Amino acid sequence: MTPRQQRARVLLFNEIQRHLAADAANAWIFTPQLSTVARKGLKGLWMNYPIFAHDIAAMSWE
């Protein structure tokens, strides 16, 4: 691929990204009920976590 073709490709991808960002609607239509169970003494665990993952590096035992 020539430098000119690469530049044209990048410009096209930029245009596509702008189009998607302007036209795409993003909304949560489903949020499952999550339960958290942990042993007493575990610190750094969110009981009502806003996302579906836990930051293990923030956890520690008392």
C-alpha contacts under 8 A as a table, 3 or more apart, distances in Angstrom:
res1	aa1	res2	aa2	distance
1	M	5	Q	6.04
1	M	6	Q	6.46
2	T	5	Q	5.15
2	T	6	Q	6.20
3	P	6	Q	4.97
3	P	7	R	6.13
4	R	7	R	5.15
4	R	8	A	6.23
5	Q	8	A	5.02
5	Q	9	R	6.07
6	Q	9	R	5.02
6	Q	10	V	6.23
7	R	10	V	5.13
7	R	11	L	6.20
8	A	11	L	5.12
8	A	12	L	6.14
9	R	12	L	5.08
9	R	13	F	6.22
10	V	13	F	5.13
10	V	14	N	6.13
11	L	14	N	5.03
11	L	15	E	6.23
12	L	15	E	5.08
12	L	16	I	6.22
13	F	16	I	5.01
13	F	17	Q	6.13
14	N	17	Q	5.12
14	N	18	R	6.25
15	E	18	R	5.18
15	E	19	H	6.18
16	I	19	H	5.05
16	I	20	L	6.16
17	Q	20	L	5.13
17	Q	21	A	6.07
18	R	21	A	5.11
18	R	22	A	6.12
19	H	22	A	5.24
19	H	23	D	6.03
20	L	23	D	5.24
20	L	24	A	5.28
21	A	24	A	5.72
28	W	31	T	7.13
34	L	48	N	7.90
35	S	47	M	7.75
35	S	48	N	7.91
36	T	47	M	5.76
36	T	48	N	7.59
38	A	42	L	7.01
39	R	42	L	6.27
41	G	61	W	5.75
41	G	62	E	5.05
42	L	45	L	6.86
42	L	59	M	6.83
42	L	60	S	5.86
42	L	61	W	4.77
42	L	62	E	6.26
43	K	59	M	5.46
43	K	60	S	5.25
43	K	61	W	6.00
43	K	62	E	6.73
44	G	58	A	5.39
44	G	59	M	4.41
44	G	60	S	6.58
45	L	54	H	7.29
45	L	55	D	7.96
45	L	58	A	7.73
45	L	59	M	6.19
46	W	49	Y	5.08
46	W	54	H	7.81
49	Y	52	F	7.18
49	Y	53	A	7.88
49	Y	54	H	7.72
51	I	54	H	7.92
55	D	58	A	5.61
55	D	59	M	7.13
56	I	59	M	5.37
